[in-house]
């Protein structure tokens, strides 16, 4: 079996490695070329983005500079008392010439009086107290405007021009066609998104910035990379896909012609049970004649094994019948011996002789009970059942009890356990000795026999015999010292466990080995 597994693995791995190593260089060359093309495209996109953001920054700077010049001329003229109305009209015409929204400008003096400006309301974001700040430009993210500020030469007039997002986007829109772009202006911690925000802010993108004049404002252009689609991934890894497909096709051919039939043959052999006849070629369809010959060899071997198994099963059945016959004859012989002892007991007239015959008969009956239960459990090979052994033995002991102990009750509490015949014989004799000892000591009492598994063990049980008649007394001690003590000690040695006696409670207990 190990050599068959080695054949399967070595053939498949060898074929796969040959195809992989043969096609891998071509696949790697094509993959490197694809990656280089993608890298070149990214560099070109970055260069185009740099040119676009630079052009947009210059265009917006120039537009703001021209507007600031017009605002400065108007503010200076108003501060010197010149033709204010005519200058405001010229400024409005100039701003409307390149602002589709008409240009929003507002000119104030130090007292907060508006000297001139657009007809529409002024956007929020600059308080009256902050109109004369020194910052030449200011981002207003809350209202969505860029404010440009010009103060007259004498510091008495301030001109404010507001540029909306639409205007800023139109001015900063690059001449090149860039898809998925976003423009934003940043001044310190203020950020004004000029164009529409990106759908997915966490998507991979490329950003470049250019500084405007005033120099504290940055124009940032962000270009989102195109989404990674299945078609793009396939085009990128197409060389590797072709390389893997070629190796997989070769593996599939080898698998269908060689490996799969061998796997089926291995499973058939692994599921083989002694006595069956293997016919693996019924499930294998392969043109490989070597595999067909291997299957026929397995079939011939399985036929020989099946023949030998049948012969062994027949011999085992004969042996089982002989064993059953031996136990049956031993049981019958013991019953004959018990009958002969009973006949002699009836002919005896002395009480001591009658009691001696009864004592012998009890022990012969105990041995007969063991053989009878072993004979009953022989087919299942489980040993002797403890519960049935103790029950039958108790009934036999009560039937041969002395006349004064006919009402001696025996209570049995036993788990469903089994013991070997080597353990059953001393257990039967031990129970016989203890029951007889109790009957002779106090025939008016009863007895409880318990056989329970020892906690935490599956191969040991505790046999416990409890009776008031077994409590410590002079009569009990005399009988134990006279005869029963030696017998009980010998039986405990056969069971290879100490026999413990609690004189106060009248308990005898011993550990016995059970069949798991």
URLINDA-V236848 format. One record per run of one state. SS is the DSSP state (A for helix, B for strand, O for the rest). FROM is the first residue (numbers start at 1). LEN is the number of residues. Records with the same first field share a line. If there is no record, write none. Layout:
SS: FROM-LEN, FROM-LEN
//
This chain:
O: 1-1, 80-4, 97-7, 110-4, 118-10, 131-6, 141-4, 152-5, 173-8, 188-2, 194-11, 212-6, 225-5, 237-1, 271-9, 283-6, 348-3, 377-7, 400-3, 406-3, 415-3, 420-1, 442-4, 454-6, 467-1, 471-3, 496-4, 503-4, 514-3
A: 2-78, 84-13, 128-3, 165-8, 230-7, 238-33, 280-3, 289-59, 351-26, 386-14, 403-3, 421-21, 468-3, 474-22
B: 104-6, 114-4, 137-4, 145-7, 157-8, 181-7, 190-4, 205-7, 218-7, 384-2, 409-6, 418-2, 446-8, 460-7, 500-3, 507-7
//
